[in-house]
Amino acid sequence: SFTSLKPGAFLDVHLANGQIKKATVLEVKNISGKIERFDGRRLYLEGKSSGNKPGWFNYYDRARVVDKEGFSRGNAQAGDKVQISYLDPYPGEIDDEIPLEIKVQ
């Protein structure tokens, strides 16, 4: 039931003929680290990625960038310590994470 959803929930919705056929609640995940570098539209974190934690994010520039109090700020820079909130629509696969917010510590 959509009335039981909490604010800030994200859904993967499948439509057919204007009707919802399937809806899946997506989990918002977090990762902390230090920005190593930027390469085109990809942000790399220092260290190695593991099976369940990404080492980079595509289209990071679409994410909201905030300071540690949650106020909007300019861009994140290489060397910044950050916490990234993201969606992982296909757990177990790589290169599909969608960054939502980059909080600069």
Secondary structure by P-SEA (a helix, b strand, c coil): cccccccccccccccccccccbbbbbbbbbbbbbbcccccccccccccccccccccccccccbbbbcccccccccccccccbbbbbbcccccccccccccbbbcc
